[in-house]
Each structure stands twice: as C-alpha cells, then as structure tokens.
Amino acid sequence: MSDPLDAVAPLDDKRSTRQVQWLLSRATGTRVLDVGCGVGRIAAPLSAAGVDLVAVDDDPQALGQCGGNAPAATCVQADMRHLDMPPVSFDMVCCLGNTFCLLHDVDEAVQVMQAWRALLRPGGVIIIDDIPHDCWGELTEGNWIAGVADDGRQLVWDGCDVVFAVRAAADAQRSPMLDAADRRMRLWTMGALRLLARVVGLQGPVHEPRGAVLVFSDPVD
C-alpha cells in the first residue's frame, strides 16, 4: 500500500492527476496560494500554465525543490498556521497532499481557516483533499487491518477522537495508543468539516469527485 500521507508523493498517480487537471480547469486567470506546497506537485503544473501562484512551505529543502520545479511561482518559507500576507489577495487557497490532516487540533483548525478566509477575494475558495472519501476508504477497505500496513508501518489512534499517527514500524515496546513522540493528524469527517465551515462563515464543503477535492466557498453578499 502506498502511504496516503507521504511527504513527497502524498497521493497515488491517478488521484494526483485528477487533482491537477481539475485545478487547471478552474485556476486560469486567478491568483492561487498553495499552502504546504512540498516539492511542487501542484505549484509546478499550475504556474507553468500561467497561473499567478504563491507556494508556501515550512520545509526549506522541499521549498527549494519547489522553486526548481516551479520557477515561475513565488516561493515563501512559512508555517501554514502563521501566514503574513495581505488580506483579500487570493482567489483560491489550496491545502492539498493531505496537509490539512496536520491540523489535528480543532480550535487551531478554526483559527487557521479564519486566517485563510481573510486572504480570499470575494467569492474565493479554499480547496482541500477529499479526506472523508479518500482516507476513510483506506481504513474501511481493510488496508490497515490491525493497524499495520503491508510494509510494516503502524497506525495508532487517540483513545477518544479521530486523531492518529503513522509510525515507521510497529513497536511492541510502545503503547498502541498515541504518545508524546507521535506526529498527530486528524482524519476529518464530512460532518466535522461542515461544522468548521459554519464556524468560520464559509459555504460547503462541496465534494468534487472529479478533482478528488472538497471546496469551501466565501459567500458573496
């Protein structure tokens, strides 16, 4: 099984191609912020197509690769939780590659979405991966039976929430529950995302299966 949260190739080729093609069909003539851009999976094809794109990542090595892959993009090293950018300056904010899962704390997710919404021009959109359909399927289809993948990686859960971590290998000496060394992620449900949208004043999310994405919209008065 491929790692659905791999930092370099976060989606399988088929799903990644669907996302890129869908975005290309909608991003022409817009200004796009690619949050958690990684090595430029989204930034490279969009900027090559002439999209005015700002790529953000807190990993300098990944951002350097993104700059090489997407020379027409503006690359900025920053934490997606603390973006210092002018308000009302983007038509589209993308947070793809399962990066949104890293916002495991609900209160923090509200604050981040509010900050991203402030960056949107009227009628703008925030786009994330189709986490409820894509990642939940990895579990319900049995790909993580007993919490261990075919390659030995272990999925561990919070005791009372849909927060998890992926360990490089199962370790009998560690707790089967999350501990301080784990990198926590949230497996967002559609219901939780709808509540998040309501709290920050966005519409949606709307499922776009052809693009394997969810779309939050800034309502136009």
N, C-alpha and C positions, 0 to 999 in steps of 0.2 A: 504493500500500500504506500502511495506517495504521501508525504507529510502535508496535510492541509494548511499548516502554519509555517512552512519552510520560508526562511527569510529571503532566499534567492529566487525560488520558484514556488510561490505560495499557492498557485492554482495549477491544475493539470493543463496541458496544452490546449485541449478543446475548449475548456471553460475560459481560459485566458484569452483565446482568440475571439470568443463570443463577446467578452467584455470590451476588448479593444475596438472591434468592429462597431459595436453598439455606441460606444463613446464617440468614435469618429463620425458617426452619422448625426450626432447631436451637438458636437463641440465646435463646429465651424462658425467662425465669427464671434466666438465667446472668449472670455478670459477665464482660465482654469487654474485652480490651486490643487496640486497633487500632494496630499498630506501623507507622509510615510512612503515616499516615492521609491525607496530602495534603490536598486541599480538602474531604474528607468523603464520598467516593464510597460507602464502607461505613458510616462513622460516622453519616451523616445518616439513612438509612432504618432502621438498627437502633435508634438512640436514639429516633427518632420512634415506633417500635413499642414503646417502653417498656423496652428493654434497658439495663441499667446498664453504661455504656460509657466507657472512658478512651481518648482519642485522643492519640497521640504523634507528633510530627514535629519534625525539627530546623530546618525552614524556617519562620521566623516569619510570613512572608507567607501561605504555604499554611495554616499553623495558624490564622491569623486568619480566613481564608475558611472553614475547617472550623468554627470557632466560630460563624460566622454561619449556616452551613448546618445545623449540628447543635447548636442552643443547649442541648439537654438533656444533651449529652455533657460530660465533664470533659476539657478540652484541656491538654496538658502539652508544653512545648517541651523536647525532649531528643533525644540521639543514641540510636538503637535499639541501639547496641553497648554503651551505658553507662546502663542504666535504674536509677534509685534508687527502688525501690518495695518495699513489704513482701512478703516471700515468702508463698507459699501464699495468694494473694489473688485469683486469677482462675480461671474455669472454661475460658476459651478465650483463646488468644493468636493473633491474626490478623496475618499479614505478607503483604499482598496488593498487587496492582498491579505485580507483578514486582519488588518491592522486595528480595526475598530474593536476587535476582541480584547485588545490590551487595555481598553478602558473598562476594567473589571469592577471598579467601584462606581455604584450608581450615581452618587452625589457628584463625583468628579465628571462622569459622563454628561450629566446635565450642564455643568459649568462649561465643559468643552463645546458641547453642541450650541449653547448660547453664544459662545465666542465665535464659533464658525458662522452662525446665523448672522451675526453682526457684520461679517465680511461680505455677505451676499448683497448684490444689487437687487432691486425689486423684481420679484418673480424668479429669483435664482433658485438653485437646487443644491442639495447635499446628497452625495451618492456613496453608498457603502456596498459591500458584498452582500449577497443573498444568504446571510448567515443561517437563518432558520431552516431554509431548504437544503443548503449545501452541507453545512457542518453537522446538523442533526442527522442527516442521512448517513453520515459516516458511522454513527452510533446505532441507529435503528436497523441498518443493513448488516450489522454484526462485524464490521471491520475492526472494532475494538473489543472483541469478546474478552471478558475477564479483565478488561482494562489494559491489555497488552497487544501491541500491533505485531504483524508478522516479522518485522525486523527487530523486535525486542524492546522497542520503546514502550513506556508505561504511561497510561492516562490516569491521573489521580484527581479526586474531587474534594471540594469543600463539603463539610458534613451537612450543611443546611441551605446550600444555594447552588446555582448552576455556574459555579466558578471552578476552574480546573487548571491543571498544568500538565505539560508533557515532559516526562523525564527521558533522558537519553537511553536509559536501560532500567529494567526492573531491579530493585534492590531490596532484598528480604530484610536488611537491617534498618530500613527506613519505614516510617509509618505509611500505610496505604492511603492515608489522607494527606492533605496539603500541609507542608511545613514551611518554616521561615526561608528555606533555600529555594523554594519553588517560584517560578515566574508565573504569576497568576493571570488568567484570561477568563473572560465571561463568554459563555455560549448563549448569546442573546436570543430570546424568543420573539416571535412577531408581536405578541401581546405587550411585552416589555418595551419594544421599540415604538409601538403606538402610544404608550403612556409617555415615553420620553419625548416624542413629537409634541404631544399636547402640552407638556410642561413648558417647553421652550417656544411654543407658538408656531410650530411648523405643521404642515399638512402631510398626511401619509403615515408610514411609508407605503409607496405603491410598488408592488412586485413587478419587475420587468424580466420575465424568464428568458427572453431572447438575449439579454445582456448579462444574465446572472447577477443582477444588482437590485438594490432597493433604493427608491428615490424619495427624499423628503423635499417638500416644496415650500418656499417662502410665499405665503398668501399675498396676493395683490389686492389692495383695497379698491 
